[in-house]
Amino acid sequence: MIDIAEIQAVVRGFNPWWANKPLEIPTFQRLAFFACRRLLNTAGLRRAILLSGPRRVGKTTVLEQLALSILAEDQAVSASVLYLSLDHPLLKLVPLSRILKLYHETVHPAGQPTTLLLDEIQYSGDWDLELKQLVDHHPEYRIIATGSAAVVHRDKLSESGVGRWITVPMPTLNFYEFIQIRDESPDLEGPIPTPSDLLHAKPGDLALLAERLRPLMPAFHRYLLVGGFPETARGPDLTLSQRILREDVVERVLKRDMTAIFGIRRVAELEKLFIYLCLHSGDIFSAKTCADALEVGSPQTVRNHLGFLEQAHLIYRLDPEKLTGKTVLRSRPKLYLADAALGNAVLLRGEEILSDTDQMGKIVETTILRHLYTYYYRDTPRIGYWRDTKTDRDVDIIVRSPAYTLPVEVKYRSRAEIPANCGMATFCAAEPVKQAFWITQRPEDFDVQALPSCDTQVLRIPAYIFCYLLGQAERVSWEEVA
């Protein structure tokens, strides 16, 4: 049914460097680029690299940048770099093994070192088995694959993925990257501290840093509105940016990816659930309450749909944490959008939202969580929240690893004092916590305080400074090991 010449023409079109044609792509490099380059250069690594994240965050650009990076080192190996966009209508009809056979017969000999850049791999039939075969039987291949929906399904991971691939998350832009891509970086001299470094800073140094970073506040407000998608980060038109998010990110995932990958047929129920989450991002979630409110069936149906949204990188899930020696009896998660701007786009929220204290608290909390997830990702932490049902005291976010426990509270309001009887104080008195973060709104609320009855040092820090410093520290750490 398919002419081989047509397949070859499509493949050659995806690889202009074979004919010494230029490839014009953005020069700004996401953090995932450095992570992938480091893994590619790791000697003896016999695993595929899976770059997984939401739509429109630049995964294809990273693959193309990696191709150019390889060619910059040695242009003579151009034929050994193969890029395929597997969601192309024609390539969907052809097994990956057949495409590779044609490639080796006509472009690059089989058995020679080859870099495979496989975009949207979830559209290739039996992709997990194909990757398993390539990793197990072709040590000459270096493989990087991307997926907009989570390509590592839990059942497939247990069957064939263990030891055969490494997942590199690629979320939306952090605030530091957002500033970089807009060419609005502040003029700062000397080394820039991490938020943890500031726990040992003098009050005068904190005041000086706040003043130097104050110009970032308008950009932070813009970031909260349009989010961390490269295409909308540069756009001056808020209405157009939100339309792009609705059409290219939300609707294509819910109406196309979910049906094509997960076989979902009741898309209307999924849309209702996502709108519900837009309205309640950061709230403690009850599947029964949601099912009753939306009239979408049983609580189990809601839980199944939540799993699909999580795999599609549209939401984060935080499970309740427990104090030492105490057990959580009822496990009700908190659910957050992967990027607060998705909710703004769906609900058509404009700049008026910036003056809504309650909504801004949730938006900033969602943004802080996104930064914590990616900064601490390499520590493979468990991230949750804590709440005492008897006193209603809570801590918004708890980051745990074997080496540390880090509580984070978001108080994005005009008054951001730390009460002596707050949830943070209760939690830290019961846990061996060395440091904690109290996220504030105003540059004036920037200092280090000691909690009563424990040794915890708490850094009160404005949200825009916290996100900027954490994003820059993340970038530096990846650049150092790349």
N, C-alpha and C positions, 0 to 999 in steps of 0.2 A: 504493500500500500504506500510505503514511503520511499521516495527516491533517495538513494545514498548521497547523491550530489547535493540535495537540499540540506541534508544533515550536515555535510561538510561545510556548506556555505554558511550555515548558522554558527557553527563552531568557530570558523575562521573570523566571522564578524565579531565574536566575543573576544578574540585574541589578536588585536591589531599589531602587537609587537612582533608577531611572526613575520609581518611584511614591513617591518621598520617604520610603521606608522605611529605618529604621536598619540598619546593617551592623555587627554586633558581632564584632570580630576582636581578636587579641592586639595589644597596643600595642608590645611589644618589636620593634625593627627589626633585622633581619639586615644584615650588611655588603652583601649583594647588593642590598638596597633602595637604598642610597646609590649604588651603581654604576649601577643601572638608571635612577634618577632623573637622575643626571648625564648619561647618554647620551640620555635623553628630552629633556632641555633643551639638547642640543647643536644649535645652529642649522645647518641644511643637511645633517644626517645622513640619508642616504637608504639606511638599512640596517635590517633587522629585528634585534631583540635576542633572542638565545636564552639562556634561563636554564636551565642544565643541571646536574643533581646527583642524588644518590641519593633513594630514596623517604623520605618522612617528615622532610625537613629544613626544610620551611616554604615551598616554592616558591609554593604556592597563596596562602598568607598574604601573601607579598610582592606578588603581583598585586593582591590586595584592598587592601593598604595603598597601593599606587600609585594605585588608583582613588580611594580616599579623599583622597589627597594632591592629586590633580587637582581633585576636587570642592571641596576646601577653598579652593582658589584662585578658583574660579568655579563656584558651584552651578548656574548657568544652562546649563552645558555638559553636564549629567548624561546627556542622551540620546546624546552623542557618545562615551561610554565604553562599550565592549561587552566583556563577559567571557564566555568560553565554556569549559566543561570538555568537551573533545573525547573523553574516555573515557566519557561518558554513553552508555548503550545506544542511545538514540534518535538522538543526534547522530552516532554512528558510522555510521549508515545513510544519512546525508545529506552530499553534498559541501559543503565549506566555502563554495564559491562560491554555492551555493544558499542557505545560511543567511544569508550577507551580503546577497544580493539581497532576501530577505524582510525583513531588518533595515532596509535602506534604503527599502523600500516602505512600511513600517509604523511605523518609529520615528524614523529620522534620515535626512535627504535624502542621496542619493548626491552625491559631489563635495565635500562639506563636510569640514572637519578632523575626523578620527576617530581614537580610540585603541583599538586592538584588543589585548585581553589573552587570549591563546590558551593554555589550560592543557592539558598532556599532548598536545601537537600530534602526537606520533608515531602516535596512533590515528586520525589523519585520513589517508585514502588519498591517496597522492602529495603528501604535505605539502610536500616540497621544491619541487615544481613550482608548487604553489599559492602558496607564499611568494615564489618568483621572480616570478610574475605580479603579485602585489600590490605588491612592491617596485618592479618595473620600470614598472608602468602606473598606479599609484595613489599619487602623491606626497602626497596628502592624508592617508594613513594613517601613524600611528605604531604600530609593532607590537612587542609583547613576547610571546614564546612560551616555554613551559616543556616540559621532557621529563625523565622519571625515568630512562629509558635514554638513552644518548648519541644525541641526535637528529641530530647531524652525522656521518653515516657517511662514511668516507673516500672511497668512490666517488661518493657524491652530492655531497660537498663539491667534488670536482674538476669535476663536471659542471655544477652550477648554483649553487653557494653562494658562489663567490669574489666578493667585493665586494658581496654582498647581505645578509650578516648578520654580527653580532658575537656571539661566545659569551662569556657571563659565567658562570664556574663558581660553583656554590653547594654547597660541601661541608658536612659536619657542623659543628656549633658548635665554634669554637675555645675554649680554656679561659677566655679573658676573657669571651666571650659566655656561656659556661656559668655563670660567676660572676654576671654581670649578670642573667640570666634567673632565677636562684635568689635574687636580692636579697641577695647575700652579699659585696658589694664592700667591700674594706678602706677604712678612713678614712685617705686619703693626702692630704697637703697639697703644693701646689706642682706643677710639671711632672713628669711621670713619664718617665724615660729609656727609650730603646730599648736592647736588648742591645748594639748597637754603641757607643752612648754610654758604656756602662760600661767600655769599654776604656781610657777616660781618667779613670776615677773613682779617688778615693783609697781605700785599704783601709778606713778608718773609715767612709766613705760606703757601701761595699758591705756592711759588717757591719750598719750601721743599716738599710739597705734590706731585708736578709734578715730582720731582726727585725720590721720593719713588715709584711712579707708572710708571716711564719711562720703566721698564722692560716689561710692558704689551703691548707696542706698536707692537712688532712682532705678538703676539697672536691676537691683534685687526685686523691686516691685514689678518691673517688666518681666523678670524671670518667673515670678509667681503667677503672672497672668498667661504667658505664652508657653512656659515650660521649657524643657531641655531638648527640643527637637531641632536639629541643625537648620532645617529649612525655615522654620518659624522664628528661630532665634535672631536671624538677620532682618526679618520682614518688619517694615514700619507700620503696616496696617493690621491692627488687632483683629478686626472683623474677618479679614482674609485668612489670617493665621489660624483663627479658631475654626474657620470652615475647613481648612486643610486637615486639622486634627480630627474633626468629625468625620470627614469623608475618607481620608487616607489611612488613618490610624484606627479609629473606633469602628466605623461601619464596615470597612474591608475585613477587619478581623472577625467581627460578629457575623457578617453575612457571607463571607467567602471562606476565610480560613477555618472557621468552626465547622462548616459543612463539609469542606474538602478534606480536612485532616481528621476531625473527630466524628464525622457523620451525624452531626446535630441537625435535626429537622425542625424542631420547634424554636426557631430563631426569635420569635416574638417574646417568648418567655425569657430568653437570655438577654434581650434588650431591656426588658423591664427590670431585671435583676441588676444590670449594669447601671441604669439610671438610679435605682435605689441606692446603690453603693456610692454614686456621685453625690447623692444627698446626705449620706451618712458615713463618709470616709473618716476613719479614725474612731468610730463608735464601736462599743462592744456589740457583737453580732449574735442574733438569735435566728437560726434557720426557720423555726416555727413561726416566730413573729413576722419574718419576711414573707414566708409562704402564705400566711393568712392575709397580709396586707396587699400582696400582689395577685393573690388568687391564681397561683401558678402550679398548684399540685401539692405534693407532700414535701415535708422538710428535707427528705432524702434527695428529691429532685433538685432542690435548691443547693444542697451540698455538692451534688454532682456537677452542677453548672459552675459553682465556685471553683471546683477543681480545674475545669476547662479554662476559666478566666485566669487562674493562677498560672497554668501552663502557658497561656498566651502572653504572659508578662504584663497583664493589665492591672493586677492587684498584688499587694503584699499581705501576708497573713502573720499576725502576731498571736501566739498562744500565751495563756497566763503563766507567769512564773510563780514560784513558791519560795517562802522564807525557809531558812535552814530548819529542817526537822518538821516542817509543816507541808501538808499535801493540798493541792488544788482539787476540790471535790467536784466542781462543775466546770468543765472546760469550755468556755465560751470565748472565741477568738475576737481580736480587733482586726478589722479589715481596712486597708488603705489603698487608694489608687496608686499605681506605679508612678504617676506624675500628676501633681495637683492640677495642672493646666487641662488635663483631660476632662475633669469635672467642670471647670470654667467653660470649656468649649461646648460640652453637651448641654449645660444649663444656661448658656448664653450670658455668662457673667462678664461684665466689662470692668472698667476702672472703678466703678462705684463700689465694688467688693472690697477695695482697699480700705474703706472707712467702716466696714462691718467688723467689729471686734471679734464676735463669736466665730464668724466664718474664716477670718484671717488666722485665728488660732488653729483651726483644723488644717487650713492650707499650709501654714508654716510647719505644723507638726508632720504632715505628710512629706514635706520637702526635707526636713531634718532626718526623717527615717530613711529616705532614699540615699542621703549622703552617708549615713552610718552603715547602711548595708554594703555599699561599695568600698568604703574606706577600710572596713574591718573584714572584708570578704576573704582575704588570704589567711586569716586566722581561723577560718571555718567556725564562726561563733554561732551560738544559739541566741536569737533575738526575740524577746517577748515583752510583756508588760506585767506589772504587779498591781493588785488591788485587794484591799482588805474589805470584805463585804460587811463586816460589823461596823466599821468606822467610816467607810467610803473613802479612806485615804488611799492614794494610788501613786504610782510612778509611770509616766507615759511610756517609756522605752527602757528596757534592760538589755544590755549587750553582755553576753557571757562567753568566756572561753576558759580553758584550763588555767590560764595565767592571770585572768582578771575578771572582775564584775564591774560594769560601768552603767550606773543609772543616769538617765537623761530626762529632764523635765522641761516642757515647753510652756513658757508663760509670756506669750506675745501680747503684751498689754502695757498701758502707760505706767502702771505700778507693778513691779516684779520683785518684791521683797521675798525673802525665804522665811516663812513662819517656823517657829520653834517646834510646832506640833504637826508639821506637814508630812505627807507620805514619804518624801525623800528622807527626812530625819528618822522616821520609823524604820524604813527599810535599811538604811545605813547603820542604824544602831544594832540591827540583828545580823547583818552580813559583814564580812571583812572587806569593806570597800575603801580604797585609798583615795579615789578621786571621782568626781561627779560633775555633770554639766547642767546648768540652769539657763535655758535659752530665753533671752529677753528681746525687747523691741528697741529700746532707746540706747543710743551710744553712751549715755550717762550711766546706765546700769551695767557696768563692766568692772568687775573686781573679783577678788578671791575671798571667800568666807569659810570659816570652820563651823561645822555642825555641832550643836551641843551633844554631849554624852557619847561622842565617838571621835575617831581620828580622821574622818573624811574631810578633805578639802574640796570645796565646791567653787567652780569657776562660773560666775555669772557673765554671760557673753552675749552680745547682740546677734541675732540670727544671721544677718548678712555677713558679719565677720566670721562666725563659726563656719558657715558653708564655704566661704571663700578660702579660708585657711585649710580646712579639711580637704577641699578639692585640690588645692595646690600641693599639699603634702602627699596626696594620693598620686598625683602626676609625677612628682619628684621620685617617689619610691619605685614606680614602674620604669622611669627613665634610667635610674641607676642600675637596674638589673637587666635592662634590654640589651 
